[in-house]
Amino acid sequence: MPTSRTQVKFRRQWDAVGWQTAALRPKDCFGILLHWPVDPKSIHEGVPETIKQIVAATIASLGPVAFRVFFEHTLSARTTIIPATRRFLLWRIIERLTRQWPVDLAIARTTADVQQLFEQQWQLQGQVALVLSASFLSWESLESLQRVRDWSRQEFPPEALLLIAPAVDGDGLLLVGKDRDILASTQTTLSSAFCNAGLEVKIV
């Protein structure tokens, strides 16, 4: 749990290679990096609980959140599961070689359920989530979220308001949007919530 002196930082410019976010930002999008200091003693404990709760509440207020599922048993019955298509063995080998193997997806609508995205390979940087403007994904966007590992050559999914992904070791959070105003509004909401929770906020 963070203390009252925990600091969170928003960055509009950062070393995308060092933070391992270069492959997570679709073409022609705006981005913000949110990160927090990591105590060496708690480096394997994941995202601080207060930060998880605030981020989950903020994005859940915007719309349904679709994210990748690796441990389905941790999800509640309220969460919608979209299974990945299982293909023939030869095709699965090709998918592995091209880093395009599919994963199951979840669509969550409550803060508690959205918070589960941080328990689904967040620290291993396997997670990508989309905040949706509607309750559905087109087939193309569904395929992208299930399969794409390098988003840098992808168009931003048309049904999405925001894309969210972990930075290096899960110790930061990338927020990407096509609409600068939505991204700025989300940052403002997060900043206010962090301050109200007693966290120190810096924009650098």
C-alpha positions as CSV (number, residue, x, y, z in Angstrom):
1,M,0.0,0.0,0.0
2,P,1.3,3.5,-0.8
3,T,1.8,5.9,2.0
4,S,0.7,9.6,2.0
5,R,4.1,10.5,0.6
6,T,3.9,8.1,-2.4
7,Q,4.6,10.1,-5.6
8,V,3.0,9.5,-9.0
9,K,4.4,11.1,-12.1
10,F,2.8,11.8,-15.5
11,R,5.2,12.1,-18.4
12,R,4.3,13.4,-21.9
13,Q,7.8,12.6,-23.1
14,W,9.9,9.6,-22.0
15,D,12.4,7.1,-23.3
16,A,10.1,4.7,-25.0
17,V,12.8,2.1,-25.4
18,G,14.0,2.3,-21.8
19,W,10.4,2.1,-20.5
20,Q,9.6,-0.7,-23.1
21,T,6.6,1.1,-24.5
22,A,7.7,1.6,-28.1
23,A,5.8,-1.4,-29.4
24,L,2.7,-0.5,-27.4
25,R,1.7,2.8,-29.1
26,P,-0.4,2.6,-32.2
27,K,0.2,5.0,-35.1
28,D,-0.7,8.7,-34.9
29,C,-1.8,8.6,-31.3
30,F,-1.2,10.7,-28.2
31,G,0.3,9.1,-25.1
32,I,1.0,9.7,-21.4
33,L,3.2,7.6,-19.1
34,L,2.2,7.2,-15.5
35,H,4.7,5.8,-13.1
36,W,5.5,5.6,-9.4
37,P,8.6,4.9,-7.3
38,V,9.3,1.3,-6.5
39,D,10.6,0.2,-3.1
40,P,13.3,-2.5,-3.7
41,K,11.7,-4.6,-0.9
42,S,8.3,-4.6,-2.7
43,I,9.5,-4.7,-6.3
44,H,7.6,-8.0,-6.9
45,E,4.3,-6.9,-5.3
46,G,2.9,-5.3,-8.4
47,V,1.0,-2.1,-8.7
48,P,0.2,-0.4,-5.4
49,E,-3.4,-1.1,-4.3
50,T,-4.5,2.6,-4.2
51,I,-3.2,3.2,-7.7
52,K,-4.9,0.1,-9.1
53,Q,-8.2,1.2,-7.5
54,I,-8.1,4.7,-8.8
55,V,-7.0,3.7,-12.3
56,A,-9.7,1.0,-12.5
57,A,-12.5,3.4,-11.2
58,T,-11.4,6.1,-13.7
59,I,-11.4,4.0,-16.8
60,A,-14.5,2.0,-15.8
61,S,-16.4,5.3,-15.6
62,L,-15.6,5.9,-19.3
63,G,-16.9,2.6,-20.6
64,P,-16.5,-1.2,-20.7
65,V,-12.8,-2.4,-20.5
66,A,-11.6,-5.2,-22.7
67,F,-8.3,-6.9,-21.6
68,R,-6.3,-10.1,-22.0
69,V,-7.0,-13.1,-19.9
70,F,-4.4,-15.6,-18.7
71,F,-6.0,-16.8,-15.4
72,E,-9.8,-17.0,-15.9
73,H,-10.5,-18.5,-12.5
74,T,-9.7,-15.1,-10.9
75,L,-12.5,-13.3,-12.7
76,S,-16.0,-12.8,-11.4
77,A,-19.2,-14.1,-13.0
78,R,-20.0,-10.5,-14.0
79,T,-17.1,-10.5,-16.5
80,T,-17.8,-11.5,-20.1
81,I,-15.2,-13.9,-21.5
82,I,-14.4,-14.1,-25.2
83,P,-12.4,-17.3,-25.9
84,A,-9.6,-17.2,-28.4
85,T,-10.0,-19.2,-31.6
86,R,-8.1,-22.5,-31.3
87,R,-6.5,-23.6,-34.6
88,F,-4.8,-26.6,-36.0
89,L,-1.4,-27.5,-34.7
90,L,0.6,-26.3,-37.8
91,W,-1.2,-23.0,-37.7
92,R,-0.5,-22.7,-33.9
93,I,3.2,-23.2,-34.6
94,I,3.2,-20.5,-37.2
95,E,1.4,-18.2,-34.7
96,R,4.1,-18.8,-32.1
97,L,6.9,-18.2,-34.6
98,T,5.3,-14.9,-35.8
99,R,4.3,-13.9,-32.2
100,Q,0.7,-13.8,-33.2
101,W,-0.8,-16.5,-30.9
102,P,-4.2,-15.5,-29.6
103,V,-5.3,-15.1,-25.9
104,D,-8.8,-15.0,-24.4
105,L,-10.3,-11.7,-23.6
106,A,-12.5,-10.3,-20.8
107,I,-14.9,-7.4,-20.9
108,A,-15.4,-5.8,-17.5
109,R,-17.7,-3.0,-16.4
110,T,-17.2,-2.5,-12.7
111,T,-14.2,-1.1,-10.9
112,A,-13.6,-4.4,-9.1
113,D,-13.7,-6.4,-12.3
114,V,-11.6,-3.9,-14.3
115,Q,-9.0,-4.0,-11.5
116,Q,-8.4,-7.6,-12.4
117,L,-6.4,-6.5,-15.5
118,F,-3.5,-5.8,-13.1
119,E,-3.5,-9.5,-12.0
120,Q,-3.3,-10.8,-15.6
121,Q,0.5,-10.8,-16.5
122,W,0.8,-7.1,-15.8
123,Q,4.3,-7.4,-14.4
124,L,5.4,-9.7,-17.2
125,Q,4.1,-7.0,-19.7
126,G,1.7,-9.4,-21.4
127,Q,-1.3,-7.2,-20.8
128,V,-3.0,-4.7,-23.1
129,A,-6.5,-3.3,-22.4
130,L,-8.9,-1.1,-24.4
131,V,-11.5,1.2,-22.9
132,L,-14.4,1.0,-25.2
133,S,-16.8,3.6,-26.4
134,A,-19.4,0.9,-27.0
135,S,-20.2,-2.6,-25.6
136,F,-18.7,-4.5,-28.5
137,L,-15.5,-4.9,-30.5
138,S,-15.4,-5.3,-34.3
139,W,-13.8,-8.5,-35.6
140,E,-10.7,-6.6,-36.6
141,S,-10.2,-5.0,-33.2
142,L,-11.0,-8.3,-31.5
143,E,-8.2,-10.0,-33.5
144,S,-5.8,-7.2,-32.7
145,L,-6.4,-7.3,-29.0
146,Q,-6.1,-11.1,-28.9
147,R,-3.0,-11.3,-31.1
148,V,-1.0,-8.2,-31.6
149,R,2.3,-7.8,-29.7
150,D,3.7,-4.9,-31.7
151,W,1.1,-2.1,-32.0
152,S,3.5,0.5,-33.5
153,R,2.3,-0.3,-37.1
154,Q,-1.4,-0.7,-36.1
155,E,-4.2,1.8,-36.4
156,F,-5.9,2.7,-33.2
157,P,-9.0,0.5,-32.7
158,P,-12.0,2.6,-33.8
159,E,-14.2,1.4,-30.9
160,A,-11.6,2.4,-28.3
161,L,-11.3,5.5,-26.3
162,L,-8.0,4.5,-24.7
163,L,-5.4,1.8,-24.9
164,I,-3.7,0.9,-21.6
165,A,-0.5,-1.2,-21.2
166,P,2.2,-1.8,-18.7
167,A,5.6,-0.2,-18.9
168,V,8.9,-2.0,-18.0
169,D,8.3,-4.6,-15.3
170,G,4.8,-3.3,-14.7
171,D,6.1,-0.4,-12.8
172,G,4.4,2.2,-15.0
173,L,1.3,2.5,-17.0
174,L,1.0,3.7,-20.6
175,L,-2.2,5.6,-21.6
176,V,-2.7,6.1,-25.3
177,G,-5.6,7.8,-27.1
178,K,-6.5,9.0,-30.6
179,D,-8.4,11.9,-29.1
180,R,-6.1,14.4,-27.2
181,D,-9.1,15.8,-25.2
182,I,-10.1,12.4,-23.8
183,L,-6.5,11.7,-22.8
184,A,-6.2,15.1,-21.1
185,S,-9.5,14.6,-19.3
186,T,-8.5,11.2,-18.1
187,Q,-5.2,12.6,-16.8
188,T,-7.0,15.4,-15.0
189,T,-9.4,12.9,-13.4
190,L,-6.6,10.6,-12.3
191,S,-4.5,13.5,-10.9
192,S,-7.5,14.7,-8.8
193,A,-8.2,11.2,-7.5
194,F,-4.5,10.6,-6.6
195,C,-4.4,14.0,-4.7
196,N,-7.6,13.2,-2.9
197,A,-6.1,9.8,-1.8
198,G,-3.0,11.6,-0.4
199,L,-0.6,10.9,-3.1
200,E,1.8,13.5,-4.5
201,V,1.3,14.2,-8.2
202,K,3.9,15.6,-10.5
203,I,3.6,16.3,-14.3
204,V,7.0,16.3,-15.9
